[in-house]
Amino acid sequence: MTAHGGNIYEVAMKLGVDSSDILDFSANLNPLGYPKLLDDIIENSKKDIINYPDPDYINLTNDIKNYFKSMGTVLSDSNILPGNGATELIFLLIETLKPKKIYLPVPCFSEYEEAAKKNNGKVERIYLNETDGFDIRPDMFKYDRDCANNVIMLCSPNNPTSKIIKLKNMKEILRKASESNIIVILDETFIELTIGNNKNSAISLINEFSNLIIIRAFTKIFSMPGIRLGYVIAVERIIKKLKSRQNTWSINCIASNSGKLLFENAFFEETRKWLENEKDRFFYLLNEIEGIKPYYPESNFILIKILTETTSGILKEKLINEKILIRDASNFDGLDNKYIRLAIKDKRSNDILIEKFKKIFA
Ligand SMILES: Cc1ncc(COP(=O)(O)O)c(C=O)c1O
């Protein structure tokens, strides 16, 4: 069984149906799908299939640089490294920085711990508290001098809690960490799927704190996990080290031609409208169902606690029989078999799930 959401193939095979027949609430992608422009990019990339991609991804890097410039953050090409999805970059960062210890607020995305394990890094888990709203605060971490060369690994909005790290807290964490030479890796893969979008990002702090490394991805906002594209923003010294370890041509021609998606303002606007309409509506409908407790989401997915006898596994199986896939969140460190995670989808799909839940928890 996969450790992640989104494995519609496994479910489709089990039910003997096509994967497109599965209503997938387990992968938290933009339900608008990908921007139309991606069709043109794919078409135009056909001519590039017979060539190796530009190993420096000059056009893509330039697009990323201009994207941040448009929101007031000046970067240079040497601050940016594209990669084969955020996941490649998470592993590359840990493999390159070789931290002795990784401070990890949990629950969080499981690949951080996988990357630590693979590189013999010791993980010190910091258990987030549901009564605190899973808040990540500066006082949760140790900043001893002997922590030098260690890493604090953060995610905002955090998967699976759907909570944004407040910028005030982020700044304080960075200040304290920098005094002890601790590096802070911040995964902002979902940031464009928050109300306020890049205003919630720590990107404005990147030129102030040389110990800040930000991971971003095209995956979630542009709903293109099958193409694989992410990038890291950091000081030149770190980018150079990462690049020297990264496999040459790690991303393909379609991904490397996709930078213009960052300027699809109408798509961002449509996404904002959908999120503003559906996020709170879906949350409040779920909140009315007795037997479950949804935690207020700050991104495009909702963490839910089951309050009845049933377990996340049983609920998942019941819904699979209805061709609906949810994320059993029991394998997130810090959670158990009472937790599930739901992507927020389009109104019609969300309403289908609400009706199913009403019946199951009646
Ligand atoms: C927090 C977080 N970061 C990164 C990723 C992976 O992104 P990518 O598909 O770009 O590797 C995920 C996927 O679920 C995620 O939840």
The ligand as an SDF file (V2000), in Angstrom:
LIG
                    3D

 16 16  0  0  0  0  0  0  0  0999 V2000
    4.2410   19.2600    1.7320 C   0  0  0  0  0  0  0  0  0  0  0  0
    4.5700   18.5950    0.4430 C   0  0  0  0  0  0  0  0  0  0  0  0
    5.7240   18.8870   -0.1700 N   0  0  0  0  0  0  0  0  0  0  0  0
    6.0510   18.3060   -1.3390 C   0  0  0  0  0  0  0  0  0  0  0  0
    5.2110   17.3810   -1.9370 C   0  0  0  0  0  0  0  0  0  0  0  0
    5.6220   16.7150   -3.2040 C   0  0  0  0  0  0  0  0  0  0  0  0
    5.5780   17.5840   -4.2670 O   0  0  0  0  0  0  0  0  0  0  0  0
    6.1040   17.1140   -5.6940 P   0  0  0  0  0  0  0  0  0  0  0  0
    5.0130   16.3220   -6.3220 O   0  0  0  0  0  0  0  0  0  0  0  0
    6.3880   18.4080   -6.3980 O   0  0  0  0  0  0  0  0  0  0  0  0
    7.3230   16.3030   -5.4860 O   0  0  0  0  0  0  0  0  0  0  0  0
    4.0050   17.0520   -1.3380 C   0  0  0  0  0  0  0  0  0  0  0  0
    3.1010   16.0790   -1.9650 C   0  0  0  0  0  0  0  0  0  0  0  0
    2.1020   15.6890   -1.4300 O   0  0  0  0  0  0  0  0  0  0  0  0
    3.6810   17.6660   -0.1100 C   0  0  0  0  0  0  0  0  0  0  0  0
    2.5440   17.3720    0.5180 O   0  0  0  0  0  0  0  0  0  0  0  0
  1  2  1  0
  2  3  1  0
  2 15  2  0
  3  4  2  0
  4  5  1  0
  5  6  1  0
  5 12  2  0
  6  7  1  0
  7  8  1  0
  8  9  2  0
  8 10  1  0
  8 11  1  0
 12 13  1  0
 12 15  1  0
 13 14  2  0
 15 16  1  0
M  END
$$$$
